[in-house]
Amino acid sequence: MSDNNKLYVFNDTETTGLNTWYSQIIQIGSVLSDENFDVIEELDISSKVLPWVVPTVGAYKVHKQVKSLECSMSHHDMMSALKDKWSQWGKDKNLIHVTYNGMKFDEELFRRQFYWNLYEPYMTNTNGAARIDLMVVMMIIANFYSDQIFFPVDGEGKIKYKLELLAEANGISAQNAHDAVIDCYLMINLLRLIKEKIPDVWYSAISASSKEGCLELLNSKPFCMQGELYGGKKFTYPVVPCGQNPNNKNEIVLVDLYFDPKELFEMKDVELKGQFGRSGAFKKIAINKTVPLINAQKIPNLSQFLDAPEKQLEERAKLVRENKDFQDRISSILGDNQFNWPAQEIVEQRIYDGFPSDADKLWRDRFELAPWAEKAKLIEGFEDDRYRELAERIICYQKPEFASKEMLDRFQTFVKTRLFSKGPWLKDKGQTLDQAIVEAETLLAETDTEEEKEILEKLLSHYNEKKSIYS
């Protein structure tokens, strides 16, 4: 199988913390390869920590990226460089962006931090680009092809599938893991092994990396197998699609074919609603993300993974596909139960409040191209208050000499709030500046390793500098 119009981009990030809404990317590794995973170009960029972000001790003990505490490149310049590089790489080719656990973490960070900087957030899945979360692909392999790729287990028999552990278990050196570029090469080397031993799995993932391809996979006959890992344990299900959310076309409902569809057909709507959830007949998936699915015919020795005869499952799949009334009922139930999230006030959490108007798209381009002396004059030209707030923030931290006194006063208040006050930015082990100082000082008094001592000392210097400026 070959597609000369595709290139692969392996992406990884290191961050100030775990909160995808508020943590900052401080290192980006992005490696471009051809279809044989021969590297064409790599990008390794880092940025200084933003004034309003408190880098967590826990994050820096893991990735050790202390250069971000004094790096000269700004966050805005880093995201600009990434945008320009991806645009260049995708000028004549369709890019497939590959991450590891990216759908929950790296992809969300990229989207949100492009948004912070007034760039198009959806670069990895628009204009011909697609994306694959390799960790999800590994779930398929763990369930159906574990004789080909080795998965380590702990003392309790739980499967471990962190990237560096998988690499080491399969003879790939994971030295210096948790560096963004090194982790990109771990993904590349792992995929070389997968492509050599079980190419069908990789080609299936490529085909399903777009929404259209995922739908094609779901509708392939006789049915698909879903393979998941929860708590280090394997779970497999034969599934077919049976509904689509009319309010969100990306949301599809699958029916578990271990449930007799004839019984489901006879249920009332209220009973069908009770079948949504982990132990029920229905499973919701998002076709704009990597889903752990593969066509049943691609699995050698399929019967050993089934709890019912294959022929019976094929007949059940046929019944579901042919019952359009049932599919309409499930779609309607899904649409009627659409949850309306409460309105958000904080600009970072408003990324999904709606797409920019055509006028704001044009103004966003004008803002990007304008010299810094002109950018401040363009702020009020945005129709959407989100972009006005973000534009003002960019100017105040990037080029404060072009900001008005009122702008700088608002910026000072904003930074102080983020550094010293409690709010949603503290979720997922986030810290106020004072909390971070106490933790760093405590650990510094206890540590007996030179490497950790250096990290803690540099963090403390960073914290204290911020406190002297903004307290």
N, C-alpha and C positions, 0 to 999 in steps of 0.2 A: 504494500500500500504506500503510495507516495503522493504528496501534494506540494508542488514546488512553489505554491503561492503563500505558504505559511512559514513563519519563523516563530521560535519559542523564546519567551522572556521569563527567566526565573527570578522571582522577587522575594526579598526578605527584609525585615526591618528590625532595628533595635530601638527601644523606646524608653521614656522616662518612667513608665508605669504600666499598669494593666487596663486602665480605664480607656476604652476605645473612643469615648466621646471627648475626653479632655487630655489624655496623655499625649505627649509630643513624640513624633519620630525624631530620633537624633542620629541614626545611621541608616542608609539605604544601600542595599546591594541589589543590582539589577544586571543580569547576565544574558546576553543575546546568543542564541544558538540556532543552527540549522536543524533539519528534521533528523539528522543523525547525532544530534547533541554535540556537534563540534562547535566550540565557542568562536563567535565572530567578534564580539566586543563585550567589555564589562564596564559597569559604572559603579564606583564606590564613592559615595558622598556622605558627608556628615554636617551637622549644623549645631550651632550653639544653642543652649537651652533658652527658651523664651523667657522674658522677664516675669511673666505671671505664672509660670509652671514651676512646681516644686518637684524636682527629680527624687524618686524614692530610693532609699537605701537598698531595699530588696532588689530592685531592678539592676542597680549598678554592681551589686555583688555577683549577679549572674553574668551580665554581658561585659562588665569592666570597661565600658566606653567612656573613660574619664576625659578623653580629649574633647568631648562635647561640652564640657564645663568651661573650656577656654577657646574652642574652635572659632576661627574668624568668619566662616560662612554663616549667614543668617538663615533662619528657617525659610523665609520667603525666597531667598536665592536658591536654597536646596530644592524646594518644590518646583521652582522655575526651571532649574537644570533638569530635573526628572521629566517634567512636562515636555521640554524641548527635545530631550533624548528619545523619549517614547514616540513623539511625533515624527522624528527623523527616521527611527527604525520602522515605523509603520507607514511610511510614505508610499512605498511600492509593494508592500507585503501585508498580509493579514497576520496580526500578532496573536498568539495564544499565551496568555499570562499564567504562569504556573507558580503556585505558592504551597506552603505546607501549613495547614490550619488557617489558610488565608481567608476563607469565607467568613470566619468568625472574628478574625483579628486584622491581619495585614491589609486585606481588601478594604475593610471598613476604615482603617487609618488612612489609606491613600485617598479614598473618597472624601473623607471629612477634612483632610488637610489641604487637598486641592481646593475645596470649598472655602476654607479659612482664607485662602490666598486669592480668591476670586477667579479660580480656574475651573474648567469643566471637570466635575467630580467623577464622571463615568467613563474615563478613558479606557478602562480594561474590558468593557463589554459594549462599546458602541463603535460605529464606523468600521465594521469588519473585525474588530477585536473580540476575543472570547477568553474565557478563563477556566482553569482547572485547579481544584484543590487536591493536591497529591495525597494528603492525609485521608481524604474520603476514598480515593482510589485504593489506598492501602487497606481499607476496611473490606472491600470486595476481595482483595487478595488474601487477607487473613482468613476469611470465611470459606473461600472456594479453591484457593491455589496455594495453601500454606506448605505444600510439598515442594514448591518452586522457590519461594522466598521465605527466609527464616525469620520468625518473630520470637524475640526473647520473652520469657515469662518470669514472674517473680516467685517467691517462695510459696505463695498461695495459689499458684497456677494461673494468675491473671496475665493476660497478654499486654506487653508494653510496646507502644508504637510511637514514642517520641522519635523525631528525625535522627538525632545523633545515636540513639540506642539501636534503631533499625540499621543504620549505616554500619556501625561496628559489628553487629550480629551477622552482617553479610559481607564482611571483609573489607569494608570501606573505612578508611581512617577518618575519625571524627575529631581529630586534634584541632583545638581552637574553635570548636563549635560555639555558637552564640555570637559569632561575628557574622554580620549580614551577608557578606560576600562568600565566606567559607560555607555558610548554610546553603547558599545557592548551588555551590559545587557539590555538596552532599546530595541535593535533589537531582542534579544532573547525573551523577554516578549511580544513584539508585535507579533512575529511569533507564539508564543504559542496560542495567541488569534485567529490569522488567521487560524491556523491549526484546532483549535476547531470549529470555526464557518463556514469557507469556505475552507475545505481541498483541494478541486479541484483546487483552485487557486495556492496553494503552490505546489502541486504535478505537476501541469502544468509547473510552474517555474523551478522545479527540472529537469523535462524532457527536457526542452528547454535550460538548462544551458550549454550544449555543442553545438558545431556547428552542429553535426549530429542530435541532438535532436531538435534544432531550425528548421532545414530543415524538419524534420518529422512533427513538429507542423504546419509549413507553408503549407505543402502538405496535411494536414488532411482535410477530407470532413465534411460538405459541403463547409465551408470557415472559415476564422478567423475574429475575430473582433479586431481592433486596438483601444486602448483607451489612449488618451493623455491629459495632462494638460498644457495649455499655459496661462500665465497671470492669473492663478487661475480659468480658465474656462475649461469646459469639451469639448472634441472633440472625436467623435467616427467614425470609418470607417469600412465597410466590405471589406476585402482584400484577394487576392490570389497572389502568386508569378508569375511573367511573364518574368523574365530575370535575368541573372547573369553576372557580369563583368568578361570577359575572362582574364583580367589582374589582377584581385583581386577577388578571389573566395569567399571571405567573404562578398562582396557587392552584395546584392540582390535587385531587383526592385519589388515592390508590385503595383498592380493596384487597384484603388479604384472602387469597383463594383457599386457605384452610377453613374459612367460613363458607357454609353452603349458601350460594347466592339466592337460591330459591326461597330460603328462609328470610333473607334480607329483603327480597322483593315484596314479601307479605307484611313486613313491619310497617307500623305507622311512623309518621315523621318524627314524633317525639321519641320513639324507640330507636330510630336511626341516629338521632342526635347523640344518644347514649353510647353509640358504637365508635365515636371519635375518641382517640386516646390510645395510650400504649397497649392496653389489653383488649382493645376493641377491633372491629373489622376494618376500620378506615384509618388511613395514614395520610396526613397532609405533607406535601413536599413543595419546594419552590423550584421551578424549572429554569430560573435564572441563576441557579447555584449548582455546584457539583452534587450529584445525588448518588449514593452507593447502590447503583443498579447495573445489571448486565443481562443480556438476553440469555434465557435458560439454555439454549442450544450451544452457547459458547462454553459451557461448563462440562468438563470431562466427568464421567461417572456421576451424572446428575442425580441419579436415584439415591445415592448415599446421603444427599443433602435434603431429601424430601421426606415429609411425614405423611404423605398420601401418594397414591399411584399417579404417575405422570399423566396418564390418559385421563383420569378423573379431573386433574387440574386444568388440562387443556379444554375439557368440556365445560368446566365452570367459567374459564376465561371467555369462551365463545358465548356463553349465556349472558355474561355482563356486557360484552361488546355489542350484542344484538338488542339489548334492552334499552332503547333510547329514552323511554319514559323514566326508568330508574335513574339514568344518568342526569336527566333534567331535574329530578327530585333532589338528588344529592347536590347538584349545582345550586339549586334554589336554597337549600338548607344552609349551605356554606355562605351564600350571599347574605341571607337573613341574619346570620350570626356574626357578621363582620364587626370586629371590635373597633370602636372609635377611640383612639388614644387621646388623652387630654392635651389641650393646647400647651405648647412649651413657650416659655418666656426667654430662656437663655439661648443666645444666637447659635452656639455650637449644636444644640439639640434641635435646631430648626432646619437642618439640611434637607429633610424630607417634607417640608411644608409646601413644596410645589416647585415646579421648574421656573426659571427666570423667563420673563416676557421677552419677546423679540427685541424690544427697545433696550432692556437691561443686558441682553446678550451683546448687542452692539456697543453699549456703554462700557461693558466689562472689557471688551477688546480695546476700546479707546483708552480706558484707564491703564491697561497693561502697556500700551505703546507710548503713552505720554511720558515726557520727562518728569522727574520727581517734583520739580518746581510747579508743574501744572496739575499733578494728581490731586492735591488738596482742593483745588478749585472744581474738580469734577465730582466730588463726593455727593453733593446734593442732586446731581443729575440722575442718580439711580432712583427708580420708582419704588423698589423693594427696600424696606428699612433694614433688612438683614445685610444687604450689600453695602449700605451706607455705614453701618456699624463696623463691618469687617474692613472696609476701605480705610476708615478713620484709624482703626487699630494698626493696620499695616504701616500707615504713614507715621504714626506716633512712635513705633518701636524701630522702624527701619530708617526713617529720615525725619527725626523730630524737629529739625531746623525749619521745615516747611509747614509745621503744624501751628495752629493758632493757640493762644493761651487757654482758651476754653476747651479746645481739643485735648491739650496736655493735662489740664485739670481733670477732665473726665477719665483720661487714661490712667492717671495716678490713682484715682479712686478705684477704678476697675482692678488694677494690679494689686493694690492693698487688699481688696476683698478676696481675690483668689489666693493670696499668700497667707492670709491670717484668719480668714473666716471659714466656717463650715458650710458645705453645700454639696450638690451632686458631684462636684469634681473630686470629692474625697472618697467616693465609692471605689470598690475593688482595691483596697489597701492604699488609697491615696493618703497624703499627710499634709497638715498645715506646715508652714515653715518652722514654727516652734516645735512641733512634734518631731519633725525630721531632725532638727538640731539635737534634741534630747536623745533620740535613738542613736544617732551617729556618735555622740559623745560617750554614751554608755558602751556601745560596741567597741569603740576605740580603746577604752580603758580595759576591755576584756581580751582583745585580740592579741595573738602572739605570732601572727604571720605578717611578713613585710608587705606582701601584695595587698592584703585586705587593709592594712594600716594606711598604705598610700591612697587607696580608694576613699577611705573614710576621711582622711585628712583633706583631700581635694574637695570632697562633698561639703565638709564643714566650712572650708574657705569660701566655697560658692554660696552656701546658706548665709554665712555671716556677712558677706558682701551685699547680698540682697537685703538682708535685714537692716544694714546701715543705710542703704539707699531709700528703702520704702517704709521703714517703721516711723 
